[in-house]
Amino acid sequence: MGVNMKRSFITIYVVLFVVLLTGCVAKEGSTDMPLFSNVKTVGKAGLTPEDIIDHSEDTGENRDALMPEDEDENVEENVAHAIINPMGEILKERIDVPAGYVRTPEAEGSLGDFLRNYRLLPDGSPVLLYDGRVKTTDSAVCVFDMYLGDKDLQQCADSVIRVYAEYMRATGMEEKIAFHFVSGFLCDWTSYKNGNRIFVNGNDVSWKSGSNVTDSDEVFEKYLETVFNYASTLSVERESEPIDIAEIQI
């Protein structure tokens, strides 16, 4: 894949991320169309543009031939500058609405509202791994101020699990925090904070009592570590329900 195509894909990812995560819809009368419509669900394996976008038969050669390299760089730079507010401390302040779009209304206390108000690290902060090392391939528009723990556990589905768990805990819905392991065992936060811990014997998982009853932040992180150890994209997919693309929300 040529350098120009890679840059084009990065620009597409940036705009798609903004539209989905910040909840933007085209203004009435806008001629803007979806960037692409064929997105595949994948597991914990690494992603490449070929994994995500259906290129069909377009190799990009014709498009690249029409756009000189320096003009391509200017377009990407202008797009980034147009939507990024480096002074923003939360998601909705850091990422502006792209031209031709408005933000969808989100109820206070909703997941969309929670995500829009998620705190970010300062603009330009590098993406860090769990042990503090800088990630070698870093194309992030912005970086969440998110705790990762000190173990190599939080991957793709685990990050989704963390966001949901943090959201429900922050909005008084702790009794709804529960995630299935790949085995099918339901690990709920209520049981865990009440002093129960999981006991694994081969493929069998059960609760064992004996720990102190507490809902401290430290114990909450231990609960998430347990879930991260035994849940995956597969288990999250099993407990999710498909929706029509027209119903997609934050």
C-alpha positions in Angstrom: 0.0 0.0 0.0 1.4 3.4 -0.9 2.1 6.2 1.6 -0.7 8.3 0.1 -3.3 5.6 0.5 -2.2 5.1 4.2 -2.6 8.8 4.8 -6.1 8.8 3.2 -7.1 5.9 5.4 -5.9 7.7 8.5 -8.0 10.7 7.6 -11.0 8.5 7.0 -10.5 6.8 10.4 -10.3 10.3 12.1 -13.5 11.5 10.6 -15.4 8.2 11.3 -14.2 8.2 14.9 -15.5 11.7 15.4 -18.9 11.0 13.8 -19.5 7.8 15.8 -18.0 8.7 19.2 -19.2 12.3 19.4 -22.6 11.5 18.0 -22.7 13.7 14.9 -25.4 13.6 12.2 -25.6 15.4 8.9 -27.5 18.7 8.9 -30.8 18.7 7.1 -30.3 19.2 3.4 -26.6 18.1 3.7 -25.3 15.9 0.8 -22.7 14.2 3.1 -22.8 10.4 2.7 -21.4 7.7 5.0 -17.7 7.2 4.5 -18.0 3.4 4.1 -20.5 0.8 4.9 -18.7 -2.5 5.2 -17.1 -2.8 8.7 -16.2 -6.2 10.1 -16.1 -7.3 13.7 -12.8 -8.8 14.6 -11.1 -10.4 17.7 -8.0 -9.5 19.6 -5.7 -9.9 16.6 -4.0 -6.8 15.2 -5.9 -4.8 12.6 -4.8 -3.5 9.3 -6.7 -1.3 6.9 -7.4 -4.4 4.8 -9.2 -6.0 7.8 -11.5 -3.0 8.3 -12.4 -1.4 4.9 -13.9 -3.1 1.9 -11.7 -1.7 -0.8 -13.8 -3.5 -3.5 -11.8 -3.1 -6.7 -10.5 0.4 -6.0 -6.7 0.3 -5.5 -6.6 4.0 -5.0 -4.2 4.5 -7.9 -6.5 6.8 -9.8 -7.3 8.9 -6.8 -3.6 9.3 -5.8 -2.7 10.2 -9.4 -5.1 13.2 -9.1 -3.6 14.5 -5.9 0.0 15.4 -5.6 1.8 14.3 -2.4 2.2 17.8 -0.9 -1.5 18.6 -1.5 -2.5 15.3 0.1 -0.5 16.3 3.2 -2.1 19.7 3.3 -5.6 18.2 3.1 -4.9 15.8 6.0 -3.4 18.6 8.1 -6.3 21.0 7.4 -8.8 18.3 8.4 -7.0 17.7 11.7 -6.8 21.4 12.5 -10.4 21.9 11.6 -11.8 19.4 14.1 -9.3 19.4 17.0 -9.4 22.0 19.8 -6.1 21.4 21.6 -7.4 23.3 24.7 -10.3 20.9 25.2 -10.1 18.8 28.4 -13.0 16.5 27.7 -14.0 14.7 24.5 -16.8 17.0 23.4 -14.5 20.0 23.9 -11.4 18.5 22.2 -13.2 17.3 19.0 -15.3 19.9 17.2 -18.2 19.0 14.9 -17.2 18.5 11.3 -18.6 20.9 8.7 -22.1 19.9 7.7 -22.9 18.1 10.9 -24.5 18.8 14.3 -24.2 16.9 17.6 -27.1 14.7 18.5 -29.0 15.5 21.7 -27.9 13.2 24.5 -29.8 13.0 27.8 -27.9 13.8 31.0 -26.7 10.6 32.6 -26.8 8.6 29.3 -23.9 6.7 28.0 -23.5 9.2 25.2 -23.3 12.1 27.7 -20.8 10.1 29.8 -18.5 9.5 26.8 -18.7 13.1 25.7 -17.5 14.2 29.1 -14.7 11.7 29.4 -11.5 13.4 30.5 -8.6 13.4 28.1 -4.9 13.7 28.5 -3.3 17.0 27.1 -3.3 17.4 23.4 -0.3 15.6 21.8 0.1 13.1 24.7 1.5 9.8 23.5 -0.5 6.5 23.7 1.0 4.6 26.6 1.1 0.8 27.2 0.1 -0.7 30.6 3.7 -0.5 31.8 4.2 3.1 30.9 6.1 2.6 27.6 5.1 4.6 24.6 3.2 2.7 22.0 5.4 2.5 18.9 2.6 2.9 16.4 0.5 5.9 17.5 -2.1 7.5 15.3 -4.6 8.6 18.0 -6.5 11.8 17.6 -6.6 12.1 21.4 -5.9 9.9 24.4 -8.4 9.1 27.2 -7.3 9.7 30.7 -8.0 6.1 31.4 -6.5 3.8 34.1 -5.0 0.6 32.5 -3.8 -1.3 35.5 -0.3 -2.7 35.8 -0.9 -5.9 33.9 -1.2 -6.6 30.2 -4.9 -7.4 30.3 -6.9 -4.5 28.9 -7.3 -5.1 25.1 -10.1 -4.3 22.6 -13.2 -5.8 24.2 -11.8 -5.1 27.7 -11.7 -1.4 27.0 -15.4 -1.5 26.1 -16.1 -3.4 29.3 -14.2 -0.8 31.3 -16.1 2.1 29.8 -19.5 0.4 30.5 -18.5 -0.5 34.0 -17.2 3.0 34.8 -20.4 4.5 33.3 -22.7 2.4 35.3 -20.7 2.9 38.5 -20.6 6.7 38.0 -24.4 6.9 37.4 -25.6 4.8 40.3 -26.3 1.6 38.3 -23.7 -0.6 40.0 -26.2 -3.5 40.3 -26.1 -3.7 36.5 -22.4 -4.2 36.3 -22.0 -7.9 35.1 -20.1 -9.5 32.3 -20.0 -13.1 31.0 -16.8 -15.1 30.8 -16.1 -17.0 27.6 -17.3 -20.1 29.5 -20.7 -18.4 30.1 -20.2 -17.7 33.8 -21.7 -14.4 34.8 -19.3 -12.3 36.9 -21.3 -9.5 38.6 -19.8 -6.6 40.6 -22.5 -7.0 43.3 -21.2 -10.5 44.2 -17.6 -9.4 44.0 -17.9 -6.3 46.3 -19.9 -8.4 48.8 -16.7 -10.5 49.4 -17.1 -13.3 46.9 -14.3 -14.4 44.6 -14.3 -16.7 41.6 -12.9 -20.2 41.9 -11.8 -21.9 38.7 -11.5 -25.7 38.5 -10.8 -26.7 34.9 -13.7 -25.4 32.9 -15.9 -24.9 35.9 -16.2 -21.5 37.5 -18.0 -20.8 40.8 -18.1 -18.2 43.6 -16.3 -18.7 46.9 -16.9 -16.3 49.9 -14.3 -15.1 52.4 -13.1 -11.6 51.4 -14.0 -8.3 53.0 -17.2 -6.5 51.9 -16.1 -3.3 50.2 -16.7 -1.3 47.1 -13.5 0.7 47.1 -11.8 1.8 43.9 -9.0 -0.7 44.5 -11.4 -3.7 44.7 -13.3 -2.4 41.7 -10.1 -2.6 39.7 -9.5 -6.1 40.9 -13.0 -7.0 39.7 -12.2 -5.6 36.3 -8.9 -7.5 36.2 -10.8 -10.7 36.8 -13.3 -10.0 34.0 -10.5 -9.0 31.6 -8.8 -12.4 32.4 -11.8 -14.5 31.4 -13.9 -12.4 29.1 -13.2 -11.5 25.4 -14.6 -10.2 22.2 -16.5 -13.5 21.9 -18.3 -13.3 25.2 -19.1 -9.6 24.7 -20.6 -10.4 21.3 -22.7 -13.2 22.8 -24.3 -10.8 25.3 -24.9 -8.1 22.7 -27.8 -7.6 20.3 -27.4 -6.6 16.7 -29.1 -3.4 15.5 -29.7 -1.9 12.1 -27.0 0.5 10.9 -29.6 3.3 10.8 -30.0 2.9 14.6 -26.4 3.3 15.5 -25.7 5.6 18.4 -22.8 6.6 20.7 
